[in-house]
Amino acid sequence: MSGKTDELKGRVKEAAGAVADNDHLRREGKTDQAAGKVKQKVEHVVDKAKDKLEELNERTGKVGWAVLWLLGVPLPILVVLYLLMGR
């Protein structure tokens, strides 16, 4: 589920909790909203990282990955980024 969807779901829960005077449902809605906002920020960071990696890869080819590794980016993270890029 996307961050936007989680945030919307949280708003609905919070509103339902307010109408039903249910504090638990209201808190759950606020939690869902917060989780949705965090998810959106993470999605944004991942998208930016993918864009930068694609740009680096276009300019430097395979050398770009070696540079990232030499700069201290751990290999498992490089593998995940590589897979995210669909290459």
CYANA upper distance limits for C-alpha pairs under 8 A (distance plus 0.5 A):
  1 MET  CA      5 THR  CA      6.86
  1 MET  CA      6 ASP  CA      7.33
  2 SER  CA      6 ASP  CA      6.88
  2 SER  CA     36 GLY  CA      7.89
  2 SER  CA     39 LYS  CA      7.68
  2 SER  CA     40 GLN  CA      7.90
  3 GLY  CA      7 GLU  CA      6.63
  3 GLY  CA     35 ALA  CA      7.81
  3 GLY  CA     36 GLY  CA      4.50
  3 GLY  CA     37 LYS  CA      6.56
  3 GLY  CA     38 VAL  CA      7.80
  3 GLY  CA     39 LYS  CA      5.22
  3 GLY  CA     40 GLN  CA      5.23
  3 GLY  CA     43 GLU  CA      8.49
  4 LYS  CA      8 LEU  CA      6.72
  4 LYS  CA     36 GLY  CA      6.47
  4 LYS  CA     37 LYS  CA      7.86
  4 LYS  CA     40 GLN  CA      7.21
  5 THR  CA      9 LYS  CA      6.56
  5 THR  CA     36 GLY  CA      7.65
  6 ASP  CA     10 GLY  CA      6.61
  6 ASP  CA     32 ASP  CA      6.39
  6 ASP  CA     33 GLN  CA      6.75
  6 ASP  CA     35 ALA  CA      7.54
  6 ASP  CA     36 GLY  CA      5.16
  7 GLU  CA     11 ARG  CA      6.84
  7 GLU  CA     32 ASP  CA      6.53
  7 GLU  CA     33 GLN  CA      4.54
  7 GLU  CA     34 ALA  CA      7.57
  7 GLU  CA     35 ALA  CA      7.75
  7 GLU  CA     36 GLY  CA      4.99
  7 GLU  CA     37 LYS  CA      7.02
  8 LEU  CA     12 VAL  CA      6.85
  8 LEU  CA     33 GLN  CA      7.55
  9 LYS  CA     13 LYS  CA      6.76
  9 LYS  CA     29 GLY  CA      7.74
  9 LYS  CA     32 ASP  CA      7.49
  9 LYS  CA     33 GLN  CA      7.91
 10 GLY  CA     14 GLU  CA      6.51
 10 GLY  CA     28 GLU  CA      7.68
 10 GLY  CA     29 GLY  CA      4.37
 10 GLY  CA     30 LYS  CA      6.39
 10 GLY  CA     31 THR  CA      7.57
 10 GLY  CA     32 ASP  CA      5.07
 10 GLY  CA     33 GLN  CA      5.19
 11 ARG  CA     15 ALA  CA      6.61
 11 ARG  CA     29 GLY  CA      6.41
 11 ARG  CA     30 LYS  CA      7.71
 11 ARG  CA     33 GLN  CA      7.07
 12 VAL  CA     16 ALA  CA      6.57
 12 VAL  CA     29 GLY  CA      7.60
 13 LYS  CA     17 GLY  CA      6.50
 13 LYS  CA     25 LEU  CA      6.60
 13 LYS  CA     26 ARG  CA      6.75
 13 LYS  CA     28 GLU  CA      7.56
 13 LYS  CA     29 GLY  CA      5.11
 14 GLU  CA     18 ALA  CA      6.68
 14 GLU  CA     25 LEU  CA      6.80
 14 GLU  CA     26 ARG  CA      4.62
 14 GLU  CA     27 ARG  CA      7.45
 14 GLU  CA     28 GLU  CA      7.67
 14 GLU  CA     29 GLY  CA      4.87
 14 GLU  CA     30 LYS  CA      6.82
 15 ALA  CA     19 VAL  CA      6.71
 15 ALA  CA     26 ARG  CA      7.55
 16 ALA  CA     20 ALA  CA      6.51
 16 ALA  CA     22 ASN  CA      8.49
 16 ALA  CA     25 LEU  CA      7.85
 16 ALA  CA     26 ARG  CA      7.82
 17 GLY  CA     21 ASP  CA      6.03
 17 GLY  CA     22 ASN  CA      5.09
 17 GLY  CA     23 ASP  CA      6.75
 17 GLY  CA     24 HIS  CA      7.87
 17 GLY  CA     25 LEU  CA      5.31
 17 GLY  CA     26 ARG  CA      4.98
 17 GLY  CA     29 GLY  CA      8.46
 18 ALA  CA     22 ASN  CA      6.88
 18 ALA  CA     23 ASP  CA      8.01
 18 ALA  CA     26 ARG  CA      6.81
 22 ASN  CA     26 ARG  CA      6.79
 23 ASP  CA     27 ARG  CA      6.61
 24 HIS  CA     28 GLU  CA      6.62
 25 LEU  CA     29 GLY  CA      6.61
 26 ARG  CA     30 LYS  CA      6.91
 27 ARG  CA     31 THR  CA      6.66
 28 GLU  CA     32 ASP  CA      6.67
 29 GLY  CA     33 GLN  CA      6.69
 30 LYS  CA     34 ALA  CA      6.73
 31 THR  CA     35 ALA  CA      6.66
 32 ASP  CA     36 GLY  CA      6.55
 33 GLN  CA     37 LYS  CA      6.76
 34 ALA  CA     38 VAL  CA      6.79
 35 ALA  CA     39 LYS  CA      6.60
 36 GLY  CA     40 GLN  CA      6.67
 37 LYS  CA     41 LYS  CA      6.84
 38 VAL  CA     42 VAL  CA      6.75
 39 LYS  CA     43 GLU  CA      6.56
 40 GLN  CA     44 HIS  CA      6.62
 41 LYS  CA     45 VAL  CA      6.73
 42 VAL  CA     46 VAL  CA      6.63
 43 GLU  CA     47 ASP  CA      6.62
 44 HIS  CA     48 LYS  CA      6.69
 45 VAL  CA     49 ALA  CA      6.59
 46 VAL  CA     50 LYS  CA      6.59
 47 ASP  CA     51 ASP  CA      6.68
 48 LYS  CA     52 LYS  CA      6.70
 49 ALA  CA     53 LEU  CA      6.54
 50 LYS  CA     54 GLU  CA      6.54
 50 LYS  CA     81 LEU  CA      7.73
 50 LYS  CA     84 LEU  CA      8.14
 50 LYS  CA     85 MET  CA      7.08
 51 ASP  CA     55 GLU  CA      6.63
 52 LYS  CA     56 LEU  CA      6.55
 53 LEU  CA     57 ASN  CA      6.38
 54 GLU  CA     58 GLU  CA      6.53
 54 GLU  CA     85 MET  CA      8.25
 55 GLU  CA     59 ARG  CA      6.80
 56 LEU  CA     60 THR  CA      6.41
 56 LEU  CA     61 GLY  CA      7.87
 56 LEU  CA     64 GLY  CA      6.38
 57 ASN  CA     61 GLY  CA      5.05
 57 ASN  CA     62 LYS  CA      7.14
 57 ASN  CA     63 VAL  CA      8.31
 57 ASN  CA     64 GLY  CA      6.14
 57 ASN  CA     65 TRP  CA      7.95
 59 ARG  CA     64 GLY  CA      8.45
 60 THR  CA     64 GLY  CA      5.74
 61 GLY  CA     65 TRP  CA      8.32
 62 LYS  CA     66 ALA  CA      7.31
 63 VAL  CA     67 VAL  CA      6.71
 64 GLY  CA     68 LEU  CA      6.81
 65 TRP  CA     69 TRP  CA      6.75
 65 TRP  CA     78 LEU  CA      8.19
 66 ALA  CA     70 LEU  CA      6.58
 67 VAL  CA     71 LEU  CA      6.55
 68 LEU  CA     72 GLY  CA      7.11
 68 LEU  CA     73 VAL  CA      6.20
 69 TRP  CA     73 VAL  CA      5.55
 69 TRP  CA     74 PRO  CA      7.16
 69 TRP  CA     75 LEU  CA      7.36
 69 TRP  CA     78 LEU  CA      8.13
 73 VAL  CA     77 ILE  CA      7.36
 73 VAL  CA     78 LEU  CA      7.35
 74 PRO  CA     78 LEU  CA      6.98
 75 LEU  CA     79 VAL  CA      6.68
 76 PRO  CA     80 VAL  CA      6.78
 77 ILE  CA     81 LEU  CA      6.63
 78 LEU  CA     82 TYR  CA      6.49
 79 VAL  CA     83 LEU  CA      6.69
 80 VAL  CA     84 LEU  CA      6.59
 81 LEU  CA     85 MET  CA      6.74
 82 TYR  CA     86 GLY  CA      7.26
 82 TYR  CA     87 ARG  CA      6.77
 83 LEU  CA     87 ARG  CA      6.72
